[in-house]
Amino acid sequence: MFVLKVDGMSCENCVRHVTAAIKAQDEKAKVEVKLKEKLVHVETKAPLEKIKRAIEADGYDIIGVEERP
């Protein structure tokens, strides 16, 4: 699982955009967004770089990444 700190998320619409960007890379990905903390928890088979590029392409900045078991 990856935990990404994503800057630029401010509302539920942002949550939908980020979730859709991740699901476009891996439709079976499990995504949990904690809007107040600006954290996105992702369980996916897709490479991390692909997920990061998809989120950034939607206009959000990834300011931190943590890999968890």
C-alpha positions in Angstrom: 0.0 0.0 0.0 1.1 3.5 -0.7 0.1 6.6 1.2 0.5 9.8 -0.9 0.4 13.3 0.5 -1.5 15.3 -2.3 -1.5 19.0 -2.3 -4.4 20.9 -4.0 -7.3 18.7 -2.8 -9.9 20.9 -1.2 -13.4 19.3 -1.8 -15.3 16.2 -2.7 -14.9 16.9 -6.4 -11.1 16.7 -5.9 -11.6 13.4 -4.2 -13.6 12.1 -7.2 -10.9 13.4 -9.6 -8.0 11.8 -7.8 -9.9 8.5 -7.3 -10.8 8.4 -11.0 -7.2 9.1 -12.0 -6.0 6.1 -10.0 -8.8 3.8 -11.1 -7.9 4.7 -14.7 -4.5 3.1 -14.1 -5.9 0.1 -12.1 -9.7 -0.4 -12.0 -9.3 -2.8 -9.1 -7.3 -0.4 -7.0 -8.6 0.3 -3.5 -8.5 4.1 -2.9 -9.3 5.9 0.4 -8.9 9.7 0.5 -8.6 11.6 3.7 -9.4 15.1 2.5 -8.6 17.0 5.7 -5.2 15.4 6.0 -4.6 15.5 2.2 -3.7 11.8 2.2 -4.6 9.2 -0.4 -4.2 5.5 0.6 -3.8 3.3 -2.5 -3.7 -0.5 -2.8 -2.8 -1.3 -6.4 -0.9 -3.6 -8.7 0.0 -0.5 -10.9 3.5 0.9 -10.5 3.8 3.9 -8.2 5.2 6.2 -10.9 2.2 5.5 -13.1 -0.2 6.4 -10.2 1.8 9.6 -9.4 1.8 10.7 -13.1 -2.0 10.2 -13.3 -2.7 12.3 -10.2 -0.3 15.0 -11.3 -1.8 15.1 -14.8 -5.1 16.1 -13.1 -3.3 19.1 -11.6 -2.5 17.9 -8.1 1.0 18.0 -6.5 2.4 14.9 -4.7 4.4 16.2 -1.9 5.2 13.0 -0.1 5.0 9.2 -0.5 5.2 6.5 2.1 5.1 2.7 1.3 3.4 0.6 3.9 3.1 -3.2 4.0 
